[in-house]
Amino acid sequence: MPTALILGASRGIGHELARQYRAEGWRVIATARKQQDLDELASLGAEPHLLDVTDPEAIAGLGWKLDDEKIDTAWLVAGLYGPRHDGFPTQQDFDAVMHTNVLAAMRLLPIVAPLVANTRGKLGVLSSRMGSIGSRTSPGGSLYRASKAALNSVLTDTALTYGPQGATCIAFHPGWVQTDMGGEGAAISVEHSVRDLRATLAKATNADNGSFLNHDGDPIPW
């Protein structure tokens, strides 16, 4: 039975990843911040773990729990959009977005990537097309954009470090998805996005290591 690790599975794309992998018979290890979300994950048959990705002690504790695991596929999903307005960001907003979207990745990926490399497995990081500098046409959502551009940099470093050891590390744009963040008017359902994400990561090879891809596999400029 292959094992999937979903970091940030309380709702939306993370929860749907856990549900779809379980439906296909995978063993799923999933994290969330609240007990009710952990209970929901357990009802799916996942193995739930409490994790606040902004808490370094919680991350260290998760690393200890995962120490002997063999992870075939891992997803880092946890993320925060932050303020919807642009302009002068508050320190609180900046810290919340950057700690969740960037600092957490810098702490988690060095723990998770070696476990994936040991199985010659796959690691997907949920980024956003908004983090692309090469295809940017709008300045809106500047704080979120900055955080996802930084996350892409962290993913690239992870790919350079652990790709030669066997891990295939890819940053993904999930599409404009009907989640709490994307809104009800978004273009695709969460089920559609997750089916694409899973299929694209599954068929990726080490030659794709370090790529930035749309959910359907189309490349996105960095």
N, C-alpha and C positions, 0 to 999 in steps of 0.2 A: 504494500500500500504506500503510494507516494505521500509526502508530507508537504503541506503549504503553510507558510507563516504569513499572517496578515496583521500588519502593524497599523492599527486604527480601523477597527471593524465595527464600530458602534452603530453606524448608519450609512446610508448612501452607497457609494461604490465599494467601500471596505466591507460592509455587511453583505452586499450582493456577491462579492468575491468569495466570502466564506460560504454563503449559501450554495453557490454554483459548484464550488470544489467539493463540498460535502455531498451534493446531489450526484456527483460523478464518482463517489466512493473514496475520495481523498481523506486522509487524516488532516485535520485543520487545527492549527494553533493560532489563536486570535486574541488581540488585545483591545481593551476599552478602558475608559476612565471611570465609569459608574457601574454600581452593582447591578442595576436593572438591565443594563446592556450586556453585562457578563452573563446574567441569567438567560437572556434571549439567545446569546451565542451558544450557551450550553444546550438549550432546547433544540438547536440545529444539529447537535452532536459534535460541536467544536470543543476544543480544550481552551477555556478562557483564562486570560491572565490580566490582572489589573495593571495598567500602565498609563501614567501621565508622561507624555514625551518631553515635557519641559522640566521634569524632575530627574536630575542626574542620579540620585540614589535609586530611584525606581528603575532607571535604565540599567544601572549596574546589577540590580537584583534580577532583572530579566536575563541579562547576560549570563549570570550564574545558573539560572534555571535551564537555559538553552545550551549549556556548555557541551553536553554530549549528544546533542540532537544532530540528525542528518536531515537537512532542509533541501528539498528538491526545487521548490519555488518559493520566493519571498516577495512580498509587496510592502512598500512603505507608502501608506495612503494618508496618514494623519496630516492635516493641513488646516490653515486658517486664512480667510480672505482679509479680514480686518476692516477698517473703515471704508465706506462706500464713497466718501468724498475724497477729492484730491486737494493738494495744497500742503500747508505746513503740518507735518505729522506730529502728534504728541509723542513724548518719550514712551508713554504707556503703550500706545498703539504700535509704535516701531518695535519695542521689545517683544510684545505679544506675537506679532507676525513673524519676526526674524527668529525668535527662539523656537517657535513651533515649526516653521518651514525650513529653517536652515541649520540652526544649532542642534536641533534634535537629530537631523540627518547626519551631521558630523560626528555625533556620539553613537548613533545606532548602527550606521553602515559598517564601521570597523568591527562591530560585534557580529553582525548578520552575514556580511559578505564571506568571511572565511568558512562559515557553516555551509553556505551555498557552494563555494569553491570545492569543498571536500567531496561533493556529490557531482561535480561538474554541472551544476544546476543553473537556474535563472533567477535574476534579481530585477524587479521592476520598481521604479520610483515614479509616483504620480506627480508629474510636473504640470505645466500648462503651456499652450501656445503663447500665452501672454508673457511668458518668460523669454521668448525668442527675441533677440535683438535684430537678427537679419531680416525678419519678416514683419517687423513692427510698423504699424501705420497709425496708431493712436496712442496718446500718452495717458489715457484713462486707467485708473487702478494702479497708480505708479508704485505704491508701496508693495502691493501684491506682486506686480511685475518684477520689481527689484528682488523680492524674496525668491521667486521662481527662477530668475536668472542665476542667482547665487546657488540655489539648489542644483541647477544644471551643472554648475562648476564642481560642486561636491560629487555629483554622480560621475563626472568625467574623471576626477581624481580616483574615485573608487574603481572605475573600470580599468584605469591604467595600473592600479595596484593589484587588483584581484583577478582581472581578466587573464593574465599569464598563468595564474594558479588554477584556472578552470571555470571561473564564474563568468556568466554572460550578463552584463549590467546595462540596463536600458532605461532612459527617461521617456515617459509617455505623456502625451496630451490625450485626455480621455474623451474629448469632444465637448460640445455644449450640452450638458447632461441635466435631466430633470431631477435634480437633487435640491436640498435646501439652499445650496450655494448657487446652482444654476437657475433655479426657479421653474415654475410649472410651464412656462412658455419656451423652454429650451428645446433644442432640435431633436434629441434622441433620448430614449428611455435609459434608465440605469442598467436594465437587463441587456439591452443592445450594446451599450458601451462595454460592459464587463465581458460579454461573450467575445467581442472583438479584442479587448485587451488580453484576455487569456489565450486566445488563438494566436495572436501575434507574438506574444512572448514564448508560447510553446514551440513555435516553428523557428524561432531565432536560433542562430548558431553563434559560436564564439567569434566568427567573422563580423557579426553585428555588434559586438561589444562596444559600448560607449556611444551608441546611436541615440538620437532624439527623434521619436516616431509618433505619428498620429495613432489613434486607437486601431485604425485599419491597416497600419503598417507603412503608410506613406511617410517619407522623411520630412522633417521640419528643420529649417535653417537654425543654427545656434544663434 
